[in-house]
C-alpha cells in the first residue's frame, strides 16, 4: 500500500510501498482506511496507522 501525505497531485505526495499489519488479528487491511486515517511515523520507513479516534491500529513498514 502507499499513503498520500499531501493534497496535491504530484508523485512526491506518495510514500514508498509499505506493508500494513496488526498484532491482534491476521487481517491485513480494512477498507475503512481508504476514507481517511491518522499516520504517525516516518513516511520513508514506516510508522503507525489508525482510524480516526485511534481505532484499528496497524503498524506500517517497508516491504
Backbone as XML, in Angstrom:
<?xml version="1.0"?>
<chain id="A" units="angstrom">
  <residue number="1" name="UNK">
    <atom name="N" x="0.832" y="-1.165" z="0.000"/>
    <atom name="CA" x="0.000" y="0.000" z="0.000"/>
    <atom name="C" x="0.876" y="1.227" z="0.000"/>
  </residue>
  <residue number="2" name="UNK">
    <atom name="N" x="0.327" y="2.340" z="-0.424"/>
    <atom name="CA" x="1.007" y="3.619" z="-0.376"/>
    <atom name="C" x="0.081" y="4.630" z="0.277"/>
  </residue>
  <residue number="3" name="UNK">
    <atom name="N" x="0.663" y="5.593" z="0.985"/>
    <atom name="CA" x="-0.114" y="6.656" z="1.608"/>
    <atom name="C" x="0.099" y="7.943" z="0.830"/>
  </residue>
  <residue number="4" name="UNK">
    <atom name="N" x="-0.962" y="8.698" z="0.652"/>
    <atom name="CA" x="-0.833" y="10.030" z="0.067"/>
    <atom name="C" x="-0.808" y="11.017" z="1.214"/>
  </residue>
  <residue number="5" name="UNK">
    <atom name="N" x="0.323" y="11.694" z="1.383"/>
    <atom name="CA" x="0.502" y="12.588" z="2.520"/>
    <atom name="C" x="0.144" y="14.030" z="2.203"/>
  </residue>
  <residue number="6" name="UNK">
    <atom name="N" x="0.234" y="14.424" z="0.969"/>
    <atom name="CA" x="-0.084" y="15.794" z="0.582"/>
    <atom name="C" x="-1.467" y="15.890" z="-0.022"/>
  </residue>
  <residue number="7" name="UNK">
    <atom name="N" x="-1.841" y="17.094" z="-0.384"/>
    <atom name="CA" x="-3.144" y="17.296" z="-1.001"/>
    <atom name="C" x="-3.028" y="17.545" z="-2.494"/>
  </residue>
  <residue number="8" name="UNK">
    <atom name="N" x="-1.820" y="17.689" z="-2.995"/>
    <atom name="CA" x="-1.609" y="17.913" z="-4.423"/>
    <atom name="C" x="-1.679" y="16.613" z="-5.198"/>
  </residue>
  <residue number="9" name="UNK">
    <atom name="N" x="-1.377" y="16.697" z="-6.476"/>
    <atom name="CA" x="-1.454" y="15.519" z="-7.317"/>
    <atom name="C" x="-0.102" y="15.028" z="-7.794"/>
  </residue>
  <residue number="10" name="UNK">
    <atom name="N" x="0.984" y="15.464" z="-7.141"/>
    <atom name="CA" x="2.311" y="15.077" z="-7.615"/>
    <atom name="C" x="2.732" y="13.727" z="-7.054"/>
  </residue>
  <residue number="11" name="UNK">
    <atom name="N" x="3.722" y="13.118" z="-7.711"/>
    <atom name="CA" x="4.247" y="11.827" z="-7.257"/>
    <atom name="C" x="4.961" y="11.946" z="-5.921"/>
  </residue>
  <residue number="12" name="UNK">
    <atom name="N" x="5.394" y="13.140" z="-5.555"/>
    <atom name="CA" x="6.107" y="13.338" z="-4.287"/>
    <atom name="C" x="5.180" y="13.237" z="-3.085"/>
  </residue>
  <residue number="13" name="UNK">
    <atom name="N" x="3.877" y="13.256" z="-3.299"/>
    <atom name="CA" x="2.907" y="13.174" z="-2.210"/>
    <atom name="C" x="2.695" y="11.746" z="-1.714"/>
  </residue>
  <residue number="14" name="UNK">
    <atom name="N" x="3.239" y="10.751" z="-2.398"/>
    <atom name="CA" x="3.041" y="9.343" z="-2.060"/>
    <atom name="C" x="4.263" y="8.762" z="-1.357"/>
  </residue>
  <residue number="15" name="UNK">
    <atom name="N" x="4.026" y="7.906" z="-0.385"/>
    <atom name="CA" x="5.108" y="7.212" z="0.312"/>
    <atom name="C" x="5.590" y="6.042" z="-0.550"/>
  </residue>
  <residue number="16" name="UNK">
    <atom name="N" x="6.752" y="5.459" z="-0.188"/>
    <atom name="CA" x="7.130" y="4.194" z="-0.820"/>
    <atom name="C" x="6.095" y="3.122" z="-0.457"/>
  </residue>
  <residue number="17" name="UNK">
    <atom name="N" x="6.149" y="1.986" z="-1.112"/>
    <atom name="CA" x="5.221" y="0.894" z="-0.804"/>
    <atom name="C" x="5.494" y="0.401" z="0.617"/>
  </residue>
  <residue number="18" name="UNK">
    <atom name="N" x="4.431" y="0.327" z="1.425"/>
    <atom name="CA" x="4.528" y="-0.104" z="2.817"/>
    <atom name="C" x="3.610" y="-1.297" z="3.048"/>
  </residue>
  <residue number="19" name="UNK">
    <atom name="N" x="4.002" y="-2.174" z="3.955"/>
    <atom name="CA" x="3.169" y="-3.310" z="4.367"/>
    <atom name="C" x="2.456" y="-2.928" z="5.665"/>
  </residue>
  <residue number="20" name="UNK">
    <atom name="N" x="1.174" y="-3.245" z="5.771"/>
    <atom name="CA" x="0.375" y="-2.933" z="6.956"/>
    <atom name="C" x="-0.010" y="-4.223" z="7.664"/>
  </residue>
  <residue number="21" name="UNK">
    <atom name="N" x="0.166" y="-4.233" z="8.974"/>
    <atom name="CA" x="-0.179" y="-5.421" z="9.779"/>
    <atom name="C" x="-0.741" y="-4.994" z="11.129"/>
  </residue>
  <residue number="22" name="UNK">
    <atom name="N" x="-1.492" y="-5.883" z="11.715"/>
    <atom name="CA" x="-1.943" y="-5.687" z="13.088"/>
    <atom name="C" x="-1.310" y="-6.780" z="13.944"/>
  </residue>
  <residue number="23" name="UNK">
    <atom name="N" x="-1.208" y="-6.541" z="15.212"/>
    <atom name="CA" x="-0.646" y="-7.558" z="16.106"/>
    <atom name="C" x="-1.751" y="-8.408" z="16.721"/>
  </residue>
  <residue number="24" name="UNK">
    <atom name="N" x="-3.005" y="-7.995" z="16.593"/>
    <atom name="CA" x="-4.098" y="-8.705" z="17.232"/>
    <atom name="C" x="-4.832" y="-9.653" z="16.309"/>
  </residue>
  <residue number="25" name="UNK">
    <atom name="N" x="-4.770" y="-9.397" z="15.023"/>
    <atom name="CA" x="-5.507" y="-10.248" z="14.092"/>
    <atom name="C" x="-4.712" y="-10.348" z="12.790"/>
  </residue>
  <residue number="26" name="UNK">
    <atom name="N" x="-5.014" y="-11.341" z="12.015"/>
    <atom name="CA" x="-4.280" y="-11.577" z="10.769"/>
    <atom name="C" x="-4.755" y="-10.695" z="9.623"/>
  </residue>
  <residue number="27" name="UNK">
    <atom name="N" x="-5.928" y="-10.104" z="9.765"/>
    <atom name="CA" x="-6.456" y="-9.265" z="8.701"/>
    <atom name="C" x="-5.478" y="-8.121" z="8.417"/>
  </residue>
  <residue number="28" name="UNK">
    <atom name="N" x="-5.091" y="-7.979" z="7.178"/>
    <atom name="CA" x="-4.062" y="-7.006" z="6.848"/>
    <atom name="C" x="-4.596" y="-5.630" z="6.499"/>
  </residue>
  <residue number="29" name="UNK">
    <atom name="N" x="-5.814" y="-5.512" z="6.048"/>
    <atom name="CA" x="-6.287" y="-4.213" z="5.590"/>
    <atom name="C" x="-7.795" y="-4.116" z="5.740"/>
  </residue>
  <residue number="30" name="UNK">
    <atom name="N" x="-8.253" y="-2.963" z="6.080"/>
    <atom name="CA" x="-9.685" y="-2.690" z="6.161"/>
    <atom name="C" x="-9.997" y="-1.550" z="5.195"/>
  </residue>
  <residue number="31" name="UNK">
    <atom name="N" x="-11.044" y="-1.660" z="4.444"/>
    <atom name="CA" x="-11.433" y="-0.616" z="3.512"/>
    <atom name="C" x="-11.742" y="0.709" z="4.187"/>
  </residue>
  <residue number="32" name="UNK">
    <atom name="N" x="-11.990" y="0.678" z="5.494"/>
    <atom name="CA" x="-12.258" y="1.914" z="6.232"/>
    <atom name="C" x="-11.088" y="2.885" z="6.150"/>
  </residue>
  <residue number="33" name="UNK">
    <atom name="N" x="-9.875" y="2.377" z="6.035"/>
    <atom name="CA" x="-8.692" y="3.228" z="5.989"/>
    <atom name="C" x="-8.631" y="4.068" z="4.709"/>
  </residue>
  <residue number="34" name="UNK">
    <atom name="N" x="-9.336" y="3.661" z="3.676"/>
    <atom name="CA" x="-9.304" y="4.388" z="2.415"/>
    <atom name="C" x="-10.076" y="5.697" z="2.470"/>
  </residue>
  <residue number="35" name="UNK">
    <atom name="N" x="-10.867" y="5.897" z="3.510"/>
    <atom name="CA" x="-11.658" y="7.118" z="3.656"/>
    <atom name="C" x="-11.015" y="8.124" z="4.598"/>
  </residue>
  <residue number="36" name="UNK">
    <atom name="N" x="-9.816" y="7.842" z="5.079"/>
    <atom name="CA" x="-9.102" y="8.749" z="5.965"/>
    <atom name="C" x="-8.526" y="8.011" z="7.149"/>
  </residue>
  <residue number="37" name="UNK">
    <atom name="N" x="-7.300" y="8.340" z="7.485"/>
    <atom name="CA" x="-6.625" y="7.690" z="8.611"/>
    <atom name="C" x="-5.598" y="8.645" z="9.205"/>
  </residue>
  <residue number="38" name="UNK">
    <atom name="N" x="-5.202" y="8.367" z="10.413"/>
    <atom name="CA" x="-4.148" y="9.120" z="11.076"/>
    <atom name="C" x="-2.853" y="8.349" z="10.914"/>
  </residue>
  <residue number="39" name="UNK">
    <atom name="N" x="-1.767" y="9.047" z="10.605"/>
    <atom name="CA" x="-0.456" y="8.425" z="10.434"/>
    <atom name="C" x="0.541" y="9.102" z="11.349"/>
  </residue>
  <residue number="40" name="UNK">
    <atom name="N" x="1.349" y="8.306" z="12.036"/>
    <atom name="CA" x="2.446" y="8.812" z="12.854"/>
    <atom name="C" x="3.678" y="7.984" z="12.530"/>
  </residue>
  <residue number="41" name="UNK">
    <atom name="N" x="4.747" y="8.657" z="12.182"/>
    <atom name="CA" x="5.977" y="7.943" z="11.869"/>
    <atom name="C" x="6.765" y="8.644" z="10.793"/>
  </residue>
  <residue number="42" name="UNK">
    <atom name="N" x="7.624" y="7.905" z="10.153"/>
    <atom name="CA" x="8.476" y="8.402" z="9.089"/>
    <atom name="C" x="7.942" y="7.826" z="7.777"/>
  </residue>
  <residue number="43" name="UNK">
    <atom name="N" x="7.500" y="8.667" z="6.836"/>
    <atom name="CA" x="6.918" y="8.154" z="5.598"/>
    <atom name="C" x="7.850" y="7.254" z="4.792"/>
  </residue>
  <residue number="44" name="UNK">
    <atom name="N" x="9.154" y="7.417" z="4.945"/>
    <atom name="CA" x="10.107" y="6.586" z="4.206"/>
    <atom name="C" x="10.388" y="5.251" z="4.885"/>
  </residue>
  <residue number="45" name="UNK">
    <atom name="N" x="10.136" y="5.150" z="6.173"/>
    <atom name="CA" x="10.473" y="3.933" z="6.921"/>
    <atom name="C" x="9.269" y="3.177" z="7.452"/>
  </residue>
  <residue number="46" name="UNK">
    <atom name="N" x="8.192" y="3.884" z="7.738"/>
    <atom name="CA" x="7.016" y="3.249" z="8.310"/>
    <atom name="C" x="6.552" y="3.966" z="9.547"/>
  </residue>
  <residue number="47" name="UNK">
    <atom name="N" x="5.582" y="3.393" z="10.219"/>
    <atom name="CA" x="5.041" y="4.010" z="11.414"/>
    <atom name="C" x="3.782" y="3.291" z="11.854"/>
  </residue>
  <residue number="48" name="UNK">
    <atom name="N" x="2.820" y="4.079" z="12.312"/>
    <atom name="CA" x="1.562" y="3.547" z="12.824"/>
    <atom name="C" x="0.418" y="4.238" z="12.088"/>
  </residue>
  <residue number="49" name="UNK">
    <atom name="N" x="-0.596" y="3.465" z="11.738"/>
    <atom name="CA" x="-1.777" y="3.971" z="11.049"/>
    <atom name="C" x="-2.985" y="3.623" z="11.901"/>
  </residue>
  <residue number="50" name="UNK">
    <atom name="N" x="-3.913" y="4.571" z="12.050"/>
    <atom name="CA" x="-5.125" y="4.321" z="12.842"/>
    <atom name="C" x="-6.306" y="5.025" z="12.195"/>
  </residue>
  <residue number="51" name="UNK">
    <atom name="N" x="-7.473" y="4.476" z="12.419"/>
    <atom name="CA" x="-8.695" y="5.150" z="12.001"/>
    <atom name="C" x="-8.924" y="6.336" z="12.919"/>
  </residue>
  <residue number="52" name="UNK">
    <atom name="N" x="-9.645" y="7.366" z="12.488"/>
    <atom name="CA" x="-9.940" y="8.492" z="13.370"/>
    <atom name="C" x="-10.518" y="8.014" z="14.703"/>
  </residue>
  <residue number="53" name="UNK">
    <atom name="N" x="-10.033" y="8.581" z="15.764"/>
    <atom name="CA" x="-10.422" y="8.156" z="17.101"/>
    <atom name="C" x="-9.461" y="7.142" z="17.695"/>
  </residue>
  <residue number="54" name="UNK">
    <atom name="N" x="-8.451" y="6.717" z="16.915"/>
    <atom name="CA" x="-7.452" y="5.785" z="17.410"/>
    <atom name="C" x="-7.838" y="4.327" z="17.302"/>
  </residue>
  <residue number="55" name="UNK">
    <atom name="N" x="-8.841" y="4.000" z="16.508"/>
    <atom name="CA" x="-9.292" y="2.614" z="16.353"/>
    <atom name="C" x="-8.584" y="1.948" z="15.179"/>
  </residue>
  <residue number="56" name="UNK">
    <atom name="N" x="-8.532" y="0.628" z="15.181"/>
    <atom name="CA" x="-7.973" y="-0.121" z="14.056"/>
    <atom name="C" x="-6.487" y="0.079" z="13.874"/>
  </residue>
  <residue number="57" name="UNK">
    <atom name="N" x="-5.745" y="0.151" z="14.951"/>
    <atom name="CA" x="-4.310" y="0.425" z="14.906"/>
    <atom name="C" x="-3.558" y="-0.625" z="14.090"/>
  </residue>
  <residue number="58" name="UNK">
    <atom name="N" x="-2.702" y="-0.148" z="13.159"/>
    <atom name="CA" x="-1.878" y="-1.028" z="12.325"/>
    <atom name="C" x="-0.460" y="-0.481" z="12.278"/>
  </residue>
  <residue number="59" name="UNK">
    <atom name="N" x="0.508" y="-1.354" z="12.202"/>
    <atom name="CA" x="1.885" y="-0.932" z="12.006"/>
    <atom name="C" x="2.203" y="-0.975" z="10.507"/>
  </residue>
  <residue number="60" name="UNK">
    <atom name="N" x="3.048" y="-0.062" z="10.071"/>
    <atom name="CA" x="3.474" y="0.009" z="8.682"/>
    <atom name="C" x="4.984" y="-0.116" z="8.628"/>
  </residue>
  <residue number="61" name="UNK">
    <atom name="N" x="5.479" y="-0.877" z="7.664"/>
    <atom name="CA" x="6.926" y="-0.988" z="7.476"/>
    <atom name="C" x="7.220" y="-1.195" z="6.015"/>
  </residue>
  <residue number="62" name="UNK">
    <atom name="N" x="8.430" y="-0.858" z="5.603"/>
    <atom name="CA" x="8.823" y="-1.040" z="4.207"/>
    <atom name="C" x="8.844" y="-2.509" z="3.873"/>
  </residue>
  <residue number="63" name="UNK">
    <atom name="N" x="8.453" y="-2.848" z="2.667"/>
    <atom name="CA" x="8.455" y="-4.245" z="2.239"/>
    <atom name="C" x="9.839" y="-4.680" z="1.874"/>
  </residue>
</chain>
